[in-house]
Amino acid sequence: MVQTDLELFDIVKIACFYVLVASGETLNGIARTVFLNKRLGIANAKRVSLVSALALCLMICFFYVPILNIHSDRGLIELGISLSLVMGVFDVVLGRFVMKAKWSTIFDEFNLLKGNLLAVGMVVMTFCPLLSSKLRVF
């Protein structure tokens, strides 16, 4: 078992990271709905939005992850996993309690067979902190 000594300040920095990514992803979703859905169609808008959402997440990670002082690949993957889990919960809470969507509609967003790419985005998002650290070295 790996022992970690997280201080309150570290937890606050990580929480701010989650809020920053959630804010960016929410704005990306709003932009997709308002601008891209009508111009490209919903299916194409979701594809474009996936790329822009991941690029935004990678950019946030590039600038913010160094502040967290996580240097090991394992630590960065753990951060990415926690980010994806938090974003998944955030999407469900936002969909259910803010957008008042039905549970079936919310869970359909994770369904690849229905053309929805949220699950793919969350898996790729897991690797954004690690990739951003590799890009920084490159």
VENRAFEN-V94321 format. One record per residue. N is the residue number from 1. RES is the residue in three letters. BURIAL is + if it has 24 or more other C-alpha atoms within 12 Angstrom, else -. Layout:
# VENRAFEN-V94321
n:N res:RES burial:BURIAL
n:N res:RES burial:BURIAL
This chain:
# VENRAFEN-V94321
n:1 res:MET burial:-
n:2 res:VAL burial:-
n:3 res:GLN burial:-
n:4 res:THR burial:-
n:5 res:ASP burial:-
n:6 res:LEU burial:-
n:7 res:GLU burial:-
n:8 res:LEU burial:-
n:9 res:PHE burial:-
n:10 res:ASP burial:-
n:11 res:ILE burial:-
n:12 res:VAL burial:-
n:13 res:LYS burial:-
n:14 res:ILE burial:+
n:15 res:ALA burial:-
n:16 res:CYS burial:-
n:17 res:PHE burial:+
n:18 res:TYR burial:+
n:19 res:VAL burial:-
n:20 res:LEU burial:+
n:21 res:VAL burial:+
n:22 res:ALA burial:+
n:23 res:SER burial:-
n:24 res:GLY burial:+
n:25 res:GLU burial:+
n:26 res:THR burial:+
n:27 res:LEU burial:-
n:28 res:ASN burial:+
n:29 res:GLY burial:+
n:30 res:ILE burial:-
n:31 res:ALA burial:-
n:32 res:ARG burial:+
n:33 res:THR burial:-
n:34 res:VAL burial:-
n:35 res:PHE burial:-
n:36 res:LEU burial:-
n:37 res:ASN burial:-
n:38 res:LYS burial:-
n:39 res:ARG burial:-
n:40 res:LEU burial:-
n:41 res:GLY burial:-
n:42 res:ILE burial:-
n:43 res:ALA burial:-
n:44 res:ASN burial:-
n:45 res:ALA burial:+
n:46 res:LYS burial:+
n:47 res:ARG burial:+
n:48 res:VAL burial:+
n:49 res:SER burial:+
n:50 res:LEU burial:+
n:51 res:VAL burial:+
n:52 res:SER burial:+
n:53 res:ALA burial:+
n:54 res:LEU burial:+
n:55 res:ALA burial:+
n:56 res:LEU burial:+
n:57 res:CYS burial:+
n:58 res:LEU burial:+
n:59 res:MET burial:+
n:60 res:ILE burial:+
n:61 res:CYS burial:+
n:62 res:PHE burial:+
n:63 res:PHE burial:-
n:64 res:TYR burial:+
n:65 res:VAL burial:+
n:66 res:PRO burial:+
n:67 res:ILE burial:-
n:68 res:LEU burial:+
n:69 res:ASN burial:-
n:70 res:ILE burial:+
n:71 res:HIS burial:-
n:72 res:SER burial:-
n:73 res:ASP burial:-
n:74 res:ARG burial:-
n:75 res:GLY burial:-
n:76 res:LEU burial:+
n:77 res:ILE burial:+
n:78 res:GLU burial:-
n:79 res:LEU burial:+
n:80 res:GLY burial:+
n:81 res:ILE burial:+
n:82 res:SER burial:+
n:83 res:LEU burial:+
n:84 res:SER burial:+
n:85 res:LEU burial:-
n:86 res:VAL burial:+
n:87 res:MET burial:+
n:88 res:GLY burial:+
n:89 res:VAL burial:-
n:90 res:PHE burial:+
n:91 res:ASP burial:+
n:92 res:VAL burial:+
n:93 res:VAL burial:-
n:94 res:LEU burial:-
n:95 res:GLY burial:+
n:96 res:ARG burial:-
n:97 res:PHE burial:-
n:98 res:VAL burial:-
n:99 res:MET burial:-
n:100 res:LYS burial:-
n:101 res:ALA burial:-
n:102 res:LYS burial:-
n:103 res:TRP burial:-
n:104 res:SER burial:-
n:105 res:THR burial:-
n:106 res:ILE burial:+
n:107 res:PHE burial:+
n:108 res:ASP burial:-
n:109 res:GLU burial:+
n:110 res:PHE burial:-
n:111 res:ASN burial:-
n:112 res:LEU burial:-
n:113 res:LEU burial:-
n:114 res:LYS burial:-
n:115 res:GLY burial:-
n:116 res:ASN burial:+
n:117 res:LEU burial:+
n:118 res:LEU burial:+
n:119 res:ALA burial:+
n:120 res:VAL burial:+
n:121 res:GLY burial:+
n:122 res:MET burial:+
n:123 res:VAL burial:-
n:124 res:VAL burial:+
n:125 res:MET burial:+
n:126 res:THR burial:+
n:127 res:PHE burial:+
n:128 res:CYS burial:+
n:129 res:PRO burial:+
n:130 res:LEU burial:+
n:131 res:LEU burial:+
n:132 res:SER burial:+
n:133 res:SER burial:+
n:134 res:LYS burial:-
n:135 res:LEU burial:-
n:136 res:ARG burial:-
n:137 res:VAL burial:-
n:138 res:PHE burial:-
